[in-house]
């Protein structure tokens, strides 16, 4: 569904924060060169065991959504056309979209491949108004990339994100300063940024269903129920106060805040040895990516998803930052072992390292009696071999014995 262009000029005074979000990005990119798929329910994903990465609006009308298992998606919409994602193409389109954003302002904060915050306060002399910037972006992306982009324009980042959600598909919504509370207060509390499932349950137990309910609850009550920091922040957000700045980044050129990798098993696994073997493969991959990026991290997180899609995570912060496979793996295995999941049927496991810092400046405690050459030298040698001869040249013997690619 494509909306007619909006030629009205809303009051966007002081609304210098934009949230731009591509509509059904994976699906639109996958089908833009496929006129035969126009108007059909399209699901981007792969395999019976995979998950839905994106769904066209035609597929969404059947209840199909991102993150859903492919099995359930096929059950909801048997006539859906399943398209496998082309990640190189998606990355190229994403990079082009981000450069389009930067052609309007240098203050761009990418949130993912297909969305970003923009602060356009410094662009008003050139464009005239925030809405003019938003229209420029939408028109240029539609013309050059042939995909739709929805934009929210507001005084704060949170409001801009909420506005872009209401602009979908392919629209533009402005939240003028004088209408902030009228816009916010009818919304459900779980639409506020930072309100997850558990926080929403706590708020519901207090009888708070809408943002307006939250706004008119004494802040002391919220602090007692949610904690000092979260209670104060949500109360402020419910009245439209949000001092979160747009932090400019350049995506791949900026060090990542975390590096991780997940693996979905071909069938549910209940053997701890198989899981630990997978954790070794993931730890190897994550550590190699950290070394390639020149970073090290202190917090190791393990993610486990059960057969019923319930997901849990456990983390541990190390005394020193690391990018070495044995240290990441040992921590990941210990975290998994402490979960006590013997014979639990698992669908997915993942390893992530957070709190990344520059590896060259990260302090390392010297060990008394340590060898002159240790794991760090060994892993650098492995990296050189892999760079020259390919990714499967050197890998742990356990992975070779299983035929892991």
C-alpha positions as CSV (number, residue, x, y, z in Angstrom):
1,X,0.0,0.0,0.0
2,X,1.6,3.3,-1.1
3,X,0.2,6.5,0.3
4,X,-0.3,9.7,-1.8
5,X,2.3,12.4,-1.1
6,X,1.5,14.6,1.9
7,X,1.7,18.2,0.7
8,X,0.5,19.7,4.0
9,X,3.0,21.6,6.1
10,X,2.6,20.6,9.8
11,X,4.0,22.6,12.6
12,X,7.5,21.2,12.9
13,X,9.0,24.0,14.9
14,X,11.7,22.6,17.2
15,X,11.2,19.1,15.9
16,X,14.7,18.5,14.8
17,X,15.0,14.8,15.5
18,X,14.1,12.3,12.8
19,X,13.7,8.5,12.9
20,X,13.9,7.0,9.5
21,X,12.9,3.4,9.1
22,X,12.8,1.3,5.9
23,X,9.4,-0.6,5.6
24,X,9.8,-4.4,5.5
25,X,13.4,-3.8,4.4
26,X,14.4,-7.4,3.7
27,X,11.2,-8.1,1.9
28,X,11.3,-4.9,-0.2
29,X,14.9,-5.4,-1.2
30,X,14.3,-9.1,-2.1
31,X,11.3,-8.3,-4.3
32,X,12.1,-5.0,-5.9
33,X,13.5,-6.7,-9.0
34,X,10.8,-9.3,-9.0
35,X,7.7,-7.8,-10.5
36,X,6.2,-11.3,-10.5
37,X,6.0,-11.1,-6.7
38,X,4.1,-7.8,-6.6
39,X,1.0,-8.1,-4.4
40,X,1.9,-11.5,-3.1
41,X,2.6,-12.5,0.5
42,X,6.4,-12.7,0.6
43,X,8.4,-14.1,3.5
44,X,12.2,-13.6,3.7
45,X,13.9,-16.5,5.6
46,X,15.1,-19.9,4.9
47,X,14.7,-23.5,5.8
48,X,12.1,-25.3,7.9
49,X,14.2,-24.6,11.0
50,X,14.9,-20.9,10.3
51,X,13.1,-17.8,11.4
52,X,11.3,-15.0,9.5
53,X,13.7,-12.1,8.9
54,X,11.0,-10.0,7.2
55,X,7.5,-10.3,5.8
56,X,5.7,-8.2,3.2
57,X,2.6,-6.3,4.3
58,X,0.5,-8.9,2.4
59,X,2.1,-11.7,4.5
60,X,1.7,-9.6,7.7
61,X,-2.1,-9.5,7.1
62,X,-2.0,-13.3,7.8
63,X,-0.2,-12.7,11.1
64,X,3.3,-13.5,9.9
65,X,6.0,-11.4,11.6
66,X,9.7,-11.0,12.0
67,X,11.3,-13.4,14.4
68,X,8.6,-16.0,13.9
69,X,9.6,-19.6,13.1
70,X,9.3,-20.5,9.4
71,X,7.1,-23.5,10.4
72,X,4.6,-21.2,12.1
73,X,4.7,-18.7,9.2
74,X,3.9,-21.4,6.7
75,X,1.1,-22.6,8.8
76,X,-0.4,-19.1,9.0
77,X,0.1,-18.4,5.3
78,X,0.5,-21.5,3.3
79,X,0.5,-19.5,0.0
80,X,3.5,-17.4,1.1
81,X,6.4,-17.1,-1.3
82,X,9.6,-17.8,0.7
83,X,12.7,-15.9,-0.5
84,X,16.1,-16.4,0.8
85,X,18.0,-13.2,1.9
86,X,20.9,-12.0,-0.2
87,X,23.1,-10.4,2.5
88,X,25.6,-8.8,0.2
89,X,22.7,-7.0,-1.6
90,X,21.1,-6.0,1.7
91,X,24.4,-4.6,3.0
92,X,24.9,-2.6,-0.2
93,X,21.4,-1.1,-0.1
94,X,21.9,-0.4,3.6
95,X,25.2,1.4,3.0
96,X,23.6,3.5,0.3
97,X,20.7,4.5,2.5
98,X,23.0,5.6,5.3
99,X,25.0,7.7,2.9
100,X,21.7,9.3,1.7
101,X,21.0,10.2,5.4
102,X,24.5,11.7,5.7
103,X,23.9,13.8,2.6
104,X,21.3,15.7,4.7
105,X,23.1,15.8,8.0
106,X,26.3,14.6,9.6
107,X,24.6,13.7,12.8
108,X,23.3,10.2,11.9
109,X,23.1,7.3,14.4
110,X,22.4,4.0,12.7
111,X,20.3,1.6,14.9
112,X,20.4,-1.3,12.5
113,X,20.7,-2.0,8.8
114,X,17.4,-0.3,8.0
115,X,16.8,2.5,10.5
116,X,18.6,5.5,12.0
117,X,18.1,8.6,14.1
118,X,19.1,11.9,12.5
119,X,19.5,15.3,14.2
120,X,18.8,17.9,11.4
121,X,19.2,21.1,13.5
122,X,22.2,22.0,11.5
123,X,20.5,21.3,8.2
124,X,17.5,23.8,8.5
125,X,19.3,26.6,6.7
126,X,19.8,24.4,3.7
127,X,16.4,22.6,3.6
128,X,14.2,25.1,5.4
129,X,12.4,22.8,7.8
130,X,12.7,19.3,9.4
131,X,9.7,18.1,7.3
132,X,11.5,19.2,4.2
133,X,14.5,17.1,5.2
134,X,12.2,14.1,5.8
135,X,10.5,14.5,2.4
136,X,13.9,14.8,0.7
137,X,15.1,11.5,2.3
138,X,11.9,9.6,1.4
139,X,11.9,10.8,-2.2
140,X,15.6,10.1,-2.8
141,X,15.5,6.6,-1.3
142,X,12.4,5.8,-3.3
143,X,14.0,7.0,-6.4
144,X,17.5,5.5,-6.0
145,X,16.8,2.4,-4.0
146,X,13.2,1.7,-5.0
147,X,12.1,0.9,-1.4
148,X,9.8,2.8,0.9
149,X,11.0,4.7,3.9
150,X,8.8,5.9,6.8
151,X,9.9,8.9,8.9
152,X,8.9,10.3,12.2
153,X,9.7,13.9,13.0
154,X,9.6,15.1,16.6
155,X,11.4,17.1,19.4
156,X,13.0,13.9,20.9
157,X,14.3,10.6,19.8
158,X,11.7,8.5,21.6
159,X,8.8,10.5,20.0
160,X,10.4,10.4,16.6
161,X,10.6,6.5,16.8
162,X,7.0,6.3,17.9
163,X,6.0,8.6,15.1
164,X,7.8,6.6,12.4
165,X,5.9,3.5,13.7
166,X,2.7,5.3,13.0
167,X,3.9,6.5,9.6
168,X,4.1,2.9,8.3
169,X,3.8,1.9,5.6
170,X,5.6,4.5,3.5
171,X,4.5,7.6,5.4
172,X,5.5,10.7,7.3
173,X,4.2,11.7,10.8
174,X,5.1,14.8,12.7
175,X,4.6,15.2,16.5
176,X,4.4,19.0,17.1
177,X,5.7,20.3,20.4
178,X,2.3,21.4,21.6
179,X,0.7,18.0,20.9
180,X,3.3,15.8,22.7
181,X,1.1,14.7,25.6
182,X,-1.9,14.3,23.4
183,X,0.1,12.0,21.2
184,X,1.8,10.1,24.0
185,X,-0.9,9.6,26.7
186,X,-3.3,7.3,24.7
187,X,-0.5,4.9,23.9
188,X,0.0,1.6,25.7
189,X,2.8,1.7,28.3
190,X,4.8,-1.0,26.5
191,X,5.3,1.3,23.5
192,X,7.7,3.5,25.6
193,X,11.3,2.9,24.8
194,X,12.8,0.6,27.5
195,X,9.6,-1.0,28.6
196,X,10.0,-4.7,27.9
197,X,7.8,-7.6,28.7
198,X,8.7,-7.8,32.4
199,X,8.5,-4.0,33.0
200,X,5.1,-4.0,31.3
201,X,3.8,-6.7,33.6
202,X,4.9,-4.7,36.6
203,X,3.1,-1.6,35.3
204,X,0.0,-3.6,34.6
205,X,0.0,-5.0,38.1
206,X,-0.1,-1.4,39.3
207,X,-3.1,-0.8,37.1
208,X,-1.2,1.3,34.5
209,X,-2.2,0.5,31.0
210,X,-1.6,3.7,29.1
211,X,1.2,6.2,29.0
212,X,-1.3,8.7,30.5
213,X,-1.8,6.4,33.4
214,X,1.9,6.3,33.9
215,X,2.3,10.0,33.6
216,X,-0.3,10.7,36.3
217,X,1.2,8.2,38.8
218,X,3.4,9.8,41.5
219,X,7.0,9.4,40.6
220,X,7.7,8.1,44.2
221,X,5.3,5.2,43.5
222,X,7.1,4.3,40.3
223,X,10.5,4.5,41.9
224,X,9.4,2.1,44.7
225,X,8.0,-0.4,42.1
226,X,10.6,-0.2,39.4
227,X,13.7,1.2,41.0
228,X,15.0,4.7,41.4
229,X,16.5,5.1,37.9
230,X,13.9,3.3,35.7
231,X,10.9,4.8,37.6
232,X,12.2,8.4,37.2
233,X,13.1,7.8,33.5
234,X,9.7,6.4,32.5
235,X,7.8,9.1,34.4
236,X,9.8,11.7,32.5
237,X,9.3,10.0,29.2
238,X,5.6,9.8,29.8
239,X,5.5,13.6,29.8
240,X,7.7,13.8,26.7
241,X,11.0,14.6,28.4
242,X,13.9,12.8,26.8
243,X,17.4,14.2,26.8
244,X,18.9,11.3,24.8
245,X,21.2,12.9,22.1
246,X,21.6,11.6,18.6
247,X,25.2,10.2,18.7
248,X,26.8,10.2,15.2
249,X,28.3,7.0,14.1
250,X,29.6,5.6,10.8
251,X,28.5,2.0,11.1
252,X,31.3,-0.3,10.0
253,X,33.9,2.4,10.5
254,X,33.1,2.6,14.2
255,X,34.1,-0.1,16.6
256,X,31.2,-2.3,17.5
257,X,29.8,-2.3,21.0
258,X,29.5,-6.0,20.9
259,X,30.4,-9.0,18.7
260,X,28.5,-12.2,18.7
261,X,27.2,-15.2,16.7
262,X,24.3,-17.6,17.0
263,X,23.6,-21.0,15.6
264,X,20.2,-22.7,15.1
265,X,20.5,-26.5,15.2
266,X,19.2,-28.6,12.3
267,X,17.0,-30.3,14.9
268,X,16.4,-29.9,18.6
269,X,19.5,-30.9,20.6
270,X,19.6,-32.4,24.1
271,X,23.2,-33.6,24.2
272,X,25.5,-31.2,26.3
273,X,28.5,-32.4,24.4
274,X,27.0,-31.3,21.1
275,X,26.1,-27.9,22.6
276,X,29.6,-27.4,24.0
277,X,31.0,-28.3,20.6
278,X,28.8,-25.6,19.1
279,X,29.9,-23.1,21.8
280,X,33.5,-23.8,20.8
281,X,32.7,-23.1,17.1
282,X,30.9,-19.9,18.0
283,X,33.6,-18.7,20.4
284,X,36.2,-19.3,17.7
285,X,34.2,-17.2,15.3
286,X,33.6,-14.4,17.7
287,X,37.2,-14.2,18.9
288,X,38.5,-14.1,15.3
289,X,36.1,-11.3,14.5
290,X,37.3,-9.3,17.6
291,X,40.9,-9.7,16.6
292,X,40.1,-8.7,13.0
293,X,38.4,-5.5,14.4
294,X,41.3,-4.8,16.8
295,X,39.1,-5.0,19.9
296,X,38.8,-7.1,23.0
297,X,35.9,-7.4,25.5
298,X,35.2,-8.2,29.1
299,X,31.6,-9.4,29.2
300,X,30.8,-12.8,27.8
301,X,27.2,-13.7,27.2
302,X,25.6,-17.1,26.3
303,X,22.2,-17.3,24.8
304,X,20.1,-20.4,24.8
305,X,16.7,-20.9,23.0
306,X,14.6,-23.9,23.9
307,X,12.4,-25.9,21.6
308,X,9.3,-23.8,22.6
309,X,11.3,-20.6,21.6
310,X,11.7,-19.5,25.2
311,X,15.1,-17.7,25.3
312,X,17.4,-17.0,28.3
313,X,20.8,-15.4,28.5
314,X,23.6,-15.5,31.1
315,X,26.6,-13.2,31.3
316,X,29.9,-12.8,33.2
317,X,32.3,-9.9,33.3
318,X,36.0,-10.9,33.3
319,X,38.7,-9.2,35.2
320,X,40.5,-8.3,31.9
321,X,39.4,-7.8,28.3
322,X,40.1,-10.7,26.0
323,X,39.8,-11.7,22.3
324,X,41.3,-15.2,22.8
325,X,39.2,-18.2,21.9
326,X,40.1,-20.4,24.9
327,X,39.1,-17.6,27.4
328,X,35.8,-16.8,25.6
329,X,35.0,-20.5,25.2
330,X,35.9,-21.5,28.9
331,X,33.6,-18.7,30.1
332,X,30.8,-19.6,27.7
333,X,30.9,-23.3,28.7
334,X,30.9,-22.5,32.4
335,X,27.9,-20.2,32.0
336,X,26.1,-23.0,30.0
337,X,27.0,-25.7,32.5
338,X,25.8,-23.6,35.5
339,X,22.3,-23.5,33.8
340,X,22.0,-27.2,34.6
341,X,20.2,-28.0,31.3
342,X,21.1,-31.6,31.0
343,X,18.6,-33.2,28.5
344,X,16.8,-30.0,27.9
345,X,15.9,-29.7,24.2
346,X,17.6,-26.7,22.7
347,X,16.9,-25.0,19.4
348,X,19.7,-22.4,19.3
349,X,22.8,-21.3,21.2
350,X,24.8,-18.1,20.9
351,X,27.9,-16.4,22.2
352,X,28.4,-12.7,22.5
353,X,31.2,-10.5,23.9
354,X,30.4,-7.0,25.0
355,X,32.2,-4.0,26.6
356,X,34.6,-3.8,23.7
357,X,37.8,-1.7,23.9
358,X,40.8,-1.1,21.8
359,X,42.9,-4.3,22.1
360,X,46.2,-2.5,21.7
361,X,45.5,-0.4,24.8
362,X,43.7,-3.0,26.9
363,X,45.8,-3.9,30.0
364,X,46.8,-7.5,30.5
365,X,48.1,-8.9,33.8
366,X,51.4,-10.7,33.3
367,X,51.5,-14.2,34.8
368,X,54.5,-15.3,36.9
369,X,56.3,-18.1,35.0
370,X,54.2,-17.7,31.9
371,X,55.7,-18.9,28.6
372,X,57.3,-16.4,26.2
373,X,54.8,-17.5,23.5
374,X,51.2,-18.4,24.4
375,X,47.7,-18.5,23.1
376,X,47.9,-14.9,21.8
377,X,50.7,-15.8,19.5
378,X,49.1,-19.0,18.5
379,X,45.8,-17.3,17.5
380,X,47.7,-14.6,15.6
381,X,49.3,-17.4,13.6
382,X,45.9,-19.0,13.0
383,X,44.6,-15.6,11.8
384,X,47.4,-15.3,9.3
385,X,46.8,-18.8,8.0
386,X,43.1,-18.3,7.6
387,X,43.6,-14.9,5.9
388,X,46.0,-16.6,3.4
389,X,44.4,-20.0,2.8
390,X,40.7,-19.6,3.8
391,X,38.4,-20.0,6.8
392,X,38.6,-23.8,7.2
393,X,42.4,-24.0,7.1
394,X,43.0,-24.2,10.9
395,X,40.3,-24.9,13.4
396,X,40.0,-26.9,16.7
397,X,40.3,-30.6,16.3
398,X,36.9,-31.2,17.9
399,X,35.3,-29.3,15.1
400,X,37.3,-31.2,12.4
401,X,36.2,-34.5,13.8
402,X,32.5,-33.6,13.5
403,X,32.9,-32.4,9.9
404,X,31.9,-28.9,10.9
405,X,32.3,-26.5,7.9
